[in-house]
Amino acid sequence: MQTILDGVPGCRHLTEDDREVALDVLERGLREVPIYSWLLGADSPPEVYRWYGRVIFEENLRYLYGVFESDALIALALVTDPEKPSAAEPVSDELMMLNRRYATSVDGFPKRFHELREVGADAEVPGAIDVTLELVLPEYRRRGISARFLDAAREAGRRMGVPVTGSTTHLHMSKFYSERYAPIHAEFTLTDGPTVWVHRWDPPGPSTVG
């Protein structure tokens, strides 16, 4: 059975058995992503980032992929699949308790979370494959892993006849995507935070979504 990221060497769907190693990567990586450091607070302690990594893991496990090298997780991607429509994943009682704790203790989190949800919904392309998150451990960067994620997603979009979307907060990456992958679909600037560019690539021929 084909997956969205078929063709990426060493890549497979993550499972519950990968929880701890995935949380290690998420805890390290989310802090380096401007949109998450804005959301969670650049000076927040590691446990806040691990908590939000757990939110991502438990709510989106069906869409999470990992790249492994010598059995070590070196990169992670969250890529939606229009053939597996989003549904509320049940979360553990422990995570629900942590949500109540951190949502109220992280200064300004509720307001920033609401803003991100609103602007994200406005930029969303229903029925598209969305490359929501890519994290590559620092020691494994500059090896083309992110480019392979995007190439595989575009190939899946071509195969399925649906658009592919992805976002970045880095102007040079936005220019790169515009030149190699896709034009800008939407742009927004978060309050006291980064500007986000959302790019959209449409497959050749008629798309199955608007």
C-alpha positions in Angstrom: 0.0 0.0 0.0 1.4 3.3 -1.1 1.9 6.1 1.4 2.3 9.9 0.9 6.1 9.7 1.5 6.9 6.6 -0.5 10.3 6.9 -2.0 12.0 8.7 0.9 14.8 6.5 1.9 14.5 5.1 5.5 11.0 6.6 5.9 7.9 4.9 7.4 4.8 5.7 9.3 5.4 6.3 13.0 3.6 4.0 15.5 2.9 4.2 19.2 6.1 2.2 19.7 8.0 5.3 18.4 6.5 7.7 21.0 9.5 8.4 23.1 12.0 8.9 20.3 9.5 11.0 18.4 8.9 13.2 21.4 12.7 13.6 21.7 12.9 14.9 18.2 9.8 17.1 18.6 11.1 18.6 21.9 14.4 19.5 20.2 13.0 20.6 16.9 9.8 22.6 17.7 11.8 25.3 19.6 13.8 26.0 16.3 10.6 26.6 14.3 9.6 30.2 14.6 5.9 29.6 14.6 6.2 27.2 17.6 8.6 29.3 19.5 6.1 32.2 19.1 3.2 29.9 20.1 4.9 28.4 23.2 7.3 31.1 24.2 11.0 31.2 23.2 12.0 31.1 26.8 9.7 28.3 27.9 11.3 25.3 29.5 11.9 22.0 27.6 8.9 20.3 29.2 6.5 22.8 27.5 7.9 21.8 24.1 7.7 18.1 25.0 4.1 18.6 26.1 3.2 20.2 22.7 5.1 17.5 20.9 2.9 15.1 22.7 -0.2 17.0 21.5 1.1 16.7 17.9 2.0 13.0 18.3 -1.3 11.9 19.9 -3.6 14.0 17.7 -1.9 13.3 14.4 -0.2 9.9 14.6 -2.0 8.7 11.5 -0.1 11.5 9.6 3.3 11.2 11.2 6.4 9.8 9.3 9.9 9.3 10.5 13.2 8.8 8.7 15.5 6.3 10.4 19.2 5.7 10.0 20.7 2.7 11.8 17.5 2.4 13.8 17.8 6.0 15.0 15.0 8.6 14.2 16.8 11.5 12.4 13.8 13.3 10.9 10.1 13.6 11.3 7.3 14.9 9.1 3.6 15.5 9.6 1.9 15.2 6.2 -1.9 15.0 5.8 -3.6 12.5 3.6 -6.9 13.4 1.9 -7.7 9.7 1.7 -7.5 9.6 5.5 -9.8 12.5 6.5 -8.9 14.3 9.7 -10.8 13.0 12.7 -10.5 13.7 16.3 -7.9 11.2 17.7 -8.7 10.1 21.2 -6.0 11.5 23.6 -4.9 10.0 26.8 -6.2 11.1 30.2 -2.6 12.1 31.1 -2.4 14.4 28.0 -5.8 16.0 28.9 -4.4 16.8 32.3 -1.2 18.2 30.8 -3.3 20.3 28.4 -5.2 21.9 31.3 -1.9 22.6 33.1 0.1 24.1 30.3 -2.7 25.9 28.4 -3.2 28.0 31.6 0.4 28.3 32.8 2.1 29.3 29.5 1.7 33.1 29.4 -0.5 34.2 26.5 -0.9 30.7 25.0 -4.7 30.6 24.6 -4.7 33.9 22.7 -1.9 32.9 20.4 -3.3 29.4 19.8 -6.7 30.9 18.8 -5.0 33.3 16.4 -3.0 30.5 14.8 -6.1 28.4 14.4 -8.0 31.2 12.8 -5.4 32.3 10.3 -4.5 28.7 9.5 -8.1 27.8 8.7 -8.3 30.8 6.3 -5.2 29.5 4.4 -6.2 25.9 4.3 -6.9 24.1 1.0 -9.6 21.5 1.7 -8.7 18.1 0.1 -5.0 18.9 -0.3 -2.0 17.1 0.9 -0.5 19.4 3.5 3.2 19.2 4.6 2.4 20.6 8.0 5.7 20.1 9.8 9.2 18.9 9.0 11.9 18.4 11.5 15.4 17.2 10.8 18.0 16.8 13.6 20.8 19.4 13.2 23.5 16.8 12.6 21.6 15.4 9.6 20.7 18.6 7.8 22.0 19.6 4.4 21.4 16.1 3.1 18.3 16.9 1.1 15.8 15.2 3.5 13.3 18.1 3.5 13.5 18.3 -0.3 12.8 14.6 -0.5 9.7 15.0 1.7 8.4 17.7 -0.6 9.2 15.7 -3.8 7.4 12.7 -2.4 4.4 14.8 -1.4 4.2 16.3 -4.9 4.4 12.9 -6.5 1.6 11.7 -4.3 -0.4 14.8 -5.3 0.2 14.1 -8.9 -0.9 10.4 -8.4 -4.0 11.4 -6.5 -4.9 14.5 -8.5 -4.9 16.8 -5.5 -2.9 20.0 -4.6 0.0 20.0 -2.2 0.5 22.8 0.3 3.3 23.7 2.7 4.4 26.7 4.7 7.5 28.4 5.8 8.5 31.4 8.0 11.8 31.8 6.2 11.9 34.3 3.3 14.7 32.5 1.5 12.8 29.2 1.7 9.6 30.9 0.4 11.6 32.1 -2.6 13.1 28.6 -3.1 9.6 27.1 -3.0 8.3 29.7 -5.5 11.1 28.9 -7.9 11.2 25.1 -7.6 7.9 24.0 -6.1 4.9 26.3 -6.0 3.7 29.9 -5.9 2.5 31.6 -2.7 -1.1 30.7 -1.9 -1.5 32.8 1.3 0.6 35.0 3.5 0.0 36.2 7.1 1.9 37.7 10.0 1.2 36.6 13.5 0.8 39.3 16.2 4.3 40.1 17.5 5.4 37.0 15.6 6.7 35.7 12.3 5.4 36.1 8.8 4.1 32.8 7.3 4.1 32.0 3.6 1.8 29.2 2.5 2.7 27.7 -0.9 0.4 25.6 -3.2 1.4 23.2 -5.9 -1.3 21.9 -8.3 -0.9 18.6 -10.2 -0.9 18.6 -14.0 -4.3 18.3 -15.5 -7.6 18.9 -13.7 -7.5 18.9 -9.9 -10.1 17.1 -7.9 -10.5 20.0 -5.5 -11.0 23.7 -5.9 
